[in-house]
Amino acid sequence: MRMSRRLLIVGIVLACGTGAGMASDLMSVPVQSSAVAIPVGGEGYNWNGFYAGLYGVVQSSAERDVETGVGVEAGVNAQFDFFLVGGEVALQGLTGDTIDTAYGQVTGRGGVLITNDLLAYASAGYGMELTGTGESDLLAGGGIEYAINDALSVNAEYTRSFSIEGDNDKNQFTLGARFHF
């Protein structure tokens, strides 16, 4: 009996001690709401619209070795949240040891905005030699583009061409500037 009395007394003392602690007032912080929205990120660059650009090009192939040149391009972009789709036409002049070539291409591109002003994209399309042998190619590549301000961006792109007519697969690297309207 003594043991059960002791356990009963210890149980009552413990119950009373925790009950008093739980009966104290809880701290509360009043919640206030506001109709003003807090911006999560900056506005960023608007990639929608037309652009035109200039670029330098280096192209290598087994048949023609290394050619260098310059090109002009025009295109349009449409931005959906952080996705971008667009199309572009380009014309470039290439020169090597003894070969001078004009080359035209039509490509589509799709990309993802890494930040508000940095775009990573993939491209695919069709290219054709406008002088010389008249080779035609399927094009696949990708690149990055950085918006410096509202009117100017710079880009670097790699394109691999797969010959449709002819037998001269090419690797091409371009570095350029695009002016946005």
C-alpha positions as CSV (number, residue, x, y, z in Angstrom):
1,M,0.0,0.0,0.0
2,R,2.7,2.4,0.8
3,M,4.1,2.1,-2.7
4,S,0.8,2.8,-4.3
5,R,0.2,5.8,-2.1
6,R,3.6,7.2,-3.1
7,L,2.9,6.7,-6.7
8,L,-0.5,8.4,-6.4
9,I,1.0,11.4,-4.6
10,V,3.8,11.7,-7.2
11,G,1.3,11.5,-10.0
12,I,-0.9,14.3,-8.4
13,V,2.1,16.6,-7.9
14,L,3.3,16.1,-11.5
15,A,-0.2,16.6,-12.9
16,C,-0.6,19.9,-11.0
17,G,2.8,21.2,-12.0
18,T,2.2,20.7,-15.7
19,G,-1.3,22.0,-15.5
20,A,-0.2,25.3,-14.1
21,G,2.4,25.7,-16.8
22,M,-0.1,25.0,-19.6
23,A,-2.6,27.4,-18.1
24,S,-0.4,30.4,-18.7
25,D,-1.3,32.7,-21.6
26,L,0.1,32.0,-25.0
27,M,2.0,34.7,-26.8
28,S,0.2,36.0,-29.9
29,V,1.2,38.3,-32.7
30,P,-1.5,40.2,-34.4
31,V,-1.6,39.5,-38.2
32,Q,-2.1,42.5,-40.5
33,S,-2.7,42.1,-44.2
34,S,-2.2,44.6,-46.9
35,A,-3.6,45.1,-50.4
36,V,-0.1,46.0,-51.7
37,A,1.7,43.2,-53.5
38,I,5.4,42.6,-52.7
39,P,7.4,42.1,-55.9
40,V,9.1,38.8,-56.1
41,G,11.6,39.6,-58.8
42,G,12.5,42.5,-61.1
43,E,10.8,43.1,-64.4
44,G,13.7,41.9,-66.4
45,Y,14.3,42.1,-70.1
46,N,11.4,41.8,-72.5
47,W,12.5,39.3,-75.2
48,N,9.3,39.7,-77.4
49,G,9.7,41.3,-80.8
50,F,11.9,41.7,-83.8
51,Y,15.7,42.0,-84.0
52,A,18.5,42.3,-86.5
53,G,22.1,41.5,-85.9
54,L,25.7,41.2,-87.1
55,Y,28.0,38.3,-86.3
56,G,31.4,36.8,-87.0
57,V,31.7,33.2,-88.0
58,V,34.3,30.5,-88.0
59,Q,33.4,27.3,-89.9
60,S,35.4,24.0,-90.3
61,S,34.8,21.0,-92.5
62,A,36.8,18.1,-93.8
63,E,36.5,19.3,-97.4
64,R,37.2,23.0,-97.0
65,D,39.3,23.1,-93.7
66,V,38.7,26.4,-91.9
67,E,36.7,29.4,-93.3
68,T,36.0,32.7,-91.6
69,G,33.5,35.4,-92.4
70,V,30.7,37.7,-91.3
71,G,27.0,37.6,-91.4
72,V,23.7,39.5,-91.0
73,E,20.5,38.1,-89.4
74,A,16.9,39.1,-88.8
75,G,14.4,37.3,-86.5
76,V,11.5,37.5,-84.2
77,N,11.0,36.2,-80.6
78,A,7.9,35.4,-78.5
79,Q,8.3,34.9,-74.8
80,F,5.9,32.9,-72.6
81,D,6.9,33.2,-68.9
82,F,10.4,31.8,-68.9
83,F,10.2,30.0,-72.3
84,L,11.0,31.6,-75.7
85,V,10.3,30.6,-79.3
86,G,11.5,32.3,-82.4
87,G,12.6,32.2,-86.0
88,E,15.5,33.7,-87.9
89,V,17.0,34.1,-91.4
90,A,20.7,34.7,-91.9
91,L,23.1,35.4,-94.7
92,Q,26.9,35.0,-94.3
93,G,29.9,35.4,-96.5
94,L,32.8,32.9,-95.9
95,T,36.4,32.9,-97.2
96,G,39.1,30.3,-96.8
97,D,42.4,29.8,-98.6
98,T,40.9,30.1,-102.1
99,I,37.2,29.6,-101.6
100,D,34.7,32.4,-101.3
101,T,31.2,31.3,-100.3
102,A,27.8,32.9,-99.6
103,Y,25.6,30.8,-97.3
104,G,21.9,31.4,-96.3
105,Q,20.0,29.7,-93.5
106,V,16.5,29.7,-92.0
107,T,16.2,28.4,-88.4
108,G,13.7,28.1,-85.6
109,R,14.7,28.3,-82.0
110,G,13.3,27.5,-78.6
111,G,14.9,28.4,-75.2
112,V,14.7,28.9,-71.5
113,L,15.5,32.0,-69.6
114,I,18.2,31.2,-67.0
115,T,17.8,34.7,-65.5
116,N,15.7,37.6,-66.7
117,D,18.4,38.6,-69.1
118,L,20.2,35.4,-69.9
119,L,18.7,32.9,-72.5
120,A,19.9,29.4,-73.3
121,Y,18.4,28.0,-76.5
122,A,18.5,25.2,-79.1
123,S,18.0,25.8,-82.8
124,A,17.3,23.8,-85.9
125,G,16.7,24.6,-89.6
126,Y,17.9,24.5,-93.2
127,G,21.0,26.0,-94.8
128,M,22.1,26.4,-98.4
129,E,25.2,27.4,-100.2
130,L,24.2,30.3,-102.5
131,T,27.4,30.3,-104.6
132,G,29.6,27.5,-105.8
133,T,28.4,23.9,-105.5
134,G,24.9,24.7,-104.1
135,E,25.2,22.3,-101.1
136,S,22.2,22.1,-98.8
137,D,22.2,21.1,-95.1
138,L,20.1,20.3,-92.1
139,L,21.2,22.5,-89.2
140,A,21.1,21.7,-85.4
141,G,22.7,23.7,-82.7
142,G,22.4,25.9,-79.6
143,G,23.6,28.9,-77.9
144,I,23.4,31.5,-75.2
145,E,22.3,35.2,-75.5
146,Y,22.7,37.9,-72.9
147,A,20.6,41.2,-72.9
148,I,22.9,44.1,-72.2
149,N,20.1,46.6,-72.2
150,D,16.6,47.0,-73.8
151,A,18.0,47.5,-77.3
152,L,21.1,45.3,-77.4
153,S,22.1,41.7,-76.7
154,V,25.2,39.6,-77.5
155,N,25.2,35.9,-78.3
156,A,27.4,32.9,-79.0
157,E,26.1,29.9,-80.9
158,Y,27.4,26.5,-82.2
159,T,25.7,24.9,-85.2
160,R,26.3,21.5,-86.7
161,S,25.3,21.0,-90.4
162,F,24.5,17.6,-91.9
163,S,24.7,17.5,-95.7
164,I,21.6,16.8,-97.7
165,E,23.2,17.5,-101.1
166,G,27.0,17.2,-101.2
167,D,29.2,15.5,-98.7
168,N,30.5,18.3,-96.5
169,D,29.3,18.3,-92.9
170,K,30.3,21.4,-91.1
171,N,30.9,22.8,-87.6
172,Q,30.2,26.5,-87.1
173,F,30.7,28.9,-84.3
174,T,29.3,32.4,-84.3
175,L,29.7,35.4,-82.0
176,G,27.4,38.4,-82.5
177,A,25.3,41.4,-81.4
178,R,21.6,41.7,-81.9
179,F,19.6,45.0,-82.0
180,H,16.0,44.7,-80.7
181,F,13.1,46.8,-81.8
